[in-house]
Amino acid sequence: MRAIDSTTNRFGGILPRPEVLKDDPESFSEQLRHSLAAWTKEGYLVVWLEVPIAKSALIPVAVEQGFSFHHSGEAYLMLTLQLKEGAFIPGYSTHFVGAGGVVINERDELLVVCENYLVSTNRPPFFKLPGGLLNQGEHLVTGVMREVHEETGIETEFERVVCFRHWHGYRHGKSDIYFVCLLRPLTETIVRQEEEIAQCLWMPLQEYLDADGVSLFNKEIVRAALTETGVVPTEIKGHRNPELHEFFMPADLDW
């Protein structure tokens, strides 16, 4: 019997081709057992087994032969098995990435929102900066301008990254990196996103900084936007695959 048709990676991993996995669990079990023995003899370190959702009946078979869950996508489950004890298996995505926009108009008014879930009859509105999670594959510059526009209807122009926060214990036990960006407003008329936002307004900047109902974090990042130079989007000439990368550097660096 031949081993399952596979590809390899540069870290000593073997990756069976999902499309050639046998549909029948019994046949797959026999082929997998034979393949594991062959791959171990050939010196591979880790098996990365991607099981399409259409072949999910194969998952218990793989688990029975020692595989563990690694991660899943919309149409597959990835399992792994160490062929050599102690072989390194990198974790999957550990962080969410979000961004908030500090948007200040020419009248020194700050664009703020109060989300629906923060509305309470027992306290004043809790105002924060507009922003949210980036979509998969979305650049930071595009994402923060999109989030601000979706929540407030305000069109903006990206200026710089001011600071970021790294926070553990977020959604599903993952960590979170939240970038704070200074944006210049291009429009003034607010169109509130009713599904998520209870209130949206231009608030005098000093009123926001003095308000009891604003968190210390939000106040500090607004102050940073007013005083710090931050970093700006930068093109590194000659760098490969520029469409896949986004660089931020001090504005006075000559690249």
N, C-alpha and C positions, 0 to 999 in steps of 0.2 A: 504494500500500500504506500502511495506517495504522501508526503507531508502536504498540508494545505498550502496552496499557492500564496506567497507572501511577498512583502517588501521589507526593507530594513531601514533603520535610522543609524546615525553616526554614533549613537551611544550604546550600541550593542543590543538594540531592541529588534524584535521580529514582529511584523504587523500583518497578520492574515488578511487577505482581501475579503471584505464583507460580502461581495457579490458571489463568491464561490463557496461560501459556507453551505453545507448540506442542510436542506430543510427538515429532514427527518431527524429527530433527537437521537435515536439509537445509532443511526449511521454517523451522525456528527460526533457522538461520544467516542465511537471506535476510532474515527479519523483524528480527533483531537488528541486522544491518548497516544496514538502512534506519532503524531506531529510533535508533541511535547518531548518525547524520548529522543526524536531526531534532532530537535533544536537544542536540547541540552547537550547532546553529544557534540554538536557543531560549535558549542561555546557561546551561544547567545545568552544574554543576561536577563532580559525581561520580555514577556509576551504582552503585546497591546492588542486585545481582542475587541474589535468594534462589532456589535451585534445590531443589525437593523431592527427597527421595531416590528417589521413584518416577520422577523424570525425570532421573536421574543421567547418562543418555546425552548430555544437553545440556552437561555440564560441559566436555568437550574442545572443543566448539564455541566456548564463551565464552572459554576460555583462548587459543584460536587467534586470537580477535579482540582480545586484549590484556588480558583480565581476570586478576586475581590472587586467590588465596585470602585470605580475611579471617578467617573462623571457621566452625565447624560446630556444629550441635546434633544431637539424636538423629534428627531427621527431615529435615534440610536442610543445605545447604552455602551459605554466603554468599560471594559474589565481589564485587570492586569494580573500578572502572575510572575513572581520572581523565580527564574530558573537557577539563579545562583544566590545563595543566602547573603543578605545584606546589599544586594544590588539596589542602586538608587532609583526610586520612582518619584519624579517631581509631582507636586500637587497641582491641582487644577486651579482655576481662577479663585483668588482669595479676597478680592476687593470689588466693591462698587466704586464707580467714579461719577462724581457730580460736580456741578458748578453753579455759582450764584453771581448775579450781576449787580455791581454798584453803579447805578445810573443816576447822574446828577444833572439837572438842567441849568440853564443860564440864570435862573432866579434862586440858585442854591437850594433847590428842592430835590429830595431823594425819592426815587420810585420804590414804594413798599407795597407789600401784600399781606393779607391775613387769610390763611387757608381755612377752608370750611371746618376741618376737624378741630381747629384751635378756637373756634367760636364758643364762648361760654357766657351764660347769663350771670355768672357770679364774679366776672372780672372784665376789665376793659379789653378791647381787641389786642391780640398779640401780633405786632407787625414785624415782618422779616423781609429780607431781600428776595426778589423773584429768582427762581432757579430750580434745578432738579437734576435727575440722573441723565447722563449721556446715553445715547443709543449705541448699540454694538456697532463698531466700525466708524463711529462719528468722531471727528476731530473736536478738540476743546473749543476752538474759536467758533466753529459752526454751532456746536451744541449749546453753548451758553446764550448766544444770540437767539437761537430757536426757542429755548426755554423762556427767556424773558418775553419774547413776542407772543408765545402761546398763552402765557399767564396774564399778560397785561395789554397786548395789542401794540406795544411800543416797538418801533423799528430802531435798531441801534447799530453803532459801529464799534468794533473791538479796538481797545487801546492797549491794555496790558494785563498781565497776571499780577495781582497784588500780593497774594499769600495763599497758603493752603492749610487745611486741617487734616490730620491723620487720626482716625477714630476706630477703635476696635469694639466688637460686640454689636454690630449693626444688624441689618436684616438677614435672617437665616443664619446668624452666627458669623457672618462674613465681616470684614473690615471695610472702611469707607475712606476714600480720599476726596476731599471737597475743595475745589479751587474757587477762589474769589477773584473776579475779574472786573476791571474798570471799563465801562462801556459809555460811549457818548450817544445821547439820544438824538435820533434823526426826526422823530415825530413827537407830538405832545398829547394827542387824544388817546385816552385809555379805553380799551375794549376788554373788559374783564372776562376771564375764562370761568364761566359759571359753575362748571362741574367740579372745580377744585378750589376756586378762590371766592371767599366771602366778601372781601373788600380789597380795593386797589386804589391808591391815590398818590399824588405828589405831596410829600410831607416836608415842611421846612427842616432843613438839615439839623439845625441846633435843637429843634423840638424833638427830633428822633434821638439825638445823642443824650438828651436830658430825660427822656421818658422812662418811667419806672417799669413799664410793661415791655421793654426791649431787653433782650438778653445781653450779658456782658460780651459774649462772643460777637454778636452782631454789631455792637457799638465799636469794638476794637477793630474789626475788619473794615468798617467804614472809615475810622480814623486812619488806618493804614493806607487806604485808597487815597486819602487826602494828602498824606505826607511822604509815602514811600514811592520810589521810582519803579519798583517791580521789574518784570522782564517782559519783553515784547516778542511777537512772532518773528523768527529769523530764518532766512534761507541759507543753508550751507551749500555753496556751489560745488557741484560735482558729486554730491552725496547720492547714493543709489536709491532708487524707488522713492522719490520725494513725495509722491502721492500717499505713501503709507506712513510717512513720518511727519511729526510736528515738533519744531524746535523753538524754545524760548530762551533768549539770552538778554543780558543787559543791553540797553539801547546803544551805549557808546562803544560796544565791541565791533571791530571791523572784521567781518568774515568774508 
